[in-house]
Amino acid sequence: REEELERVELFLRSLHEGPGALLIQGEAGVGKTSIWEAALAGAAEQGQCVLAARPAEAEASFAYAALGDLLGGHVEALATLPGRQRRALRVALLLDDAAGEPPDQHSVALGLLGVLGRLARERPLVLAIDDVQWLDAPSELVLRFAARRLRELQAGLVVAWRTDGGEPVPLELERALDVELVRLRQLSFGAVQRLVQDRLGFLPPRPALRRL
């Protein structure tokens, strides 16, 4: 995956010049999460602020589950928001009781944008979402809102997307930002050979490698 990892590194460096999105696309099991995790590690090495979420199919019905994962380590940033946005976002993140009313979604979206703006002023910001197809609907809506308004920030999205092809781009990213698309294919025979040799320290017979 040398070529893919090089594209990830170049994308992260480009965030100093302006916002963008990196979309890691491929079928199930092809290695998207490995590339996504490499992007997170690279962003951390470059001193960028990383907000990460790993949605799961079983949690897709939990409102704002992914948003909670993204902001869970930066709750203190909510303190600077206007009161209505702060209250709505705290209710969405289950930090305060809803008092019988669901949080106002527009206020949640504005609150999220406010938090991202504050964090991005300190250093480049990376929003990283694995398995984006499992996002819960409320998180997806507020993230779409934020993505369309990232152009004024030092921020980018790194998204891993399980797809067989033909589905619309998640979060309407192509309408919001410049998108760098990384399509992952199956590993070549030569790549499998190098991987086995690196991990196991020996090479099986060629017929065994073919079966692998």
BELFENRA-V647626 format. One record per pair of residues at least 12 apart in sequence whose C-alpha atoms are under 6 Angstrom apart, sorted by the first residue. I is the first residue (numbers start at 1). J is the second residue. Records with the same first field share a line. If there is no record, write none. Layout:
# BELFENRA-V647626
I = J ; J
This chain:
# BELFENRA-V647626
15 = 154
18 = 154
19 = 151 ; 154 ; 155 ; 156
20 = 156 ; 177 ; 178
21 = 156 ; 157 ; 158 ; 179
22 = 158 ; 179 ; 180
23 = 159 ; 181
24 = 159 ; 160 ; 182
25 = 161 ; 183
26 = 162 ; 163 ; 183 ; 184
27 = 162 ; 163 ; 164
28 = 162
48 = 123 ; 124 ; 125
49 = 125
50 = 126
51 = 70 ; 127
52 = 70 ; 128 ; 129
53 = 66 ; 69 ; 70 ; 129
54 = 129 ; 130
55 = 134 ; 135
56 = 134
57 = 134
60 = 134 ; 135 ; 136
61 = 136
63 = 138
64 = 138 ; 139
67 = 139
68 = 93
77 = 115
85 = 107 ; 108 ; 111
88 = 103 ; 107 ; 108
89 = 108
109 = 142
113 = 146
120 = 154
124 = 154 ; 155
125 = 155
126 = 155 ; 156 ; 157
127 = 157
128 = 157 ; 158 ; 159
129 = 159
130 = 159 ; 160
131 = 160 ; 161
132 = 161
144 = 171
147 = 176
148 = 176
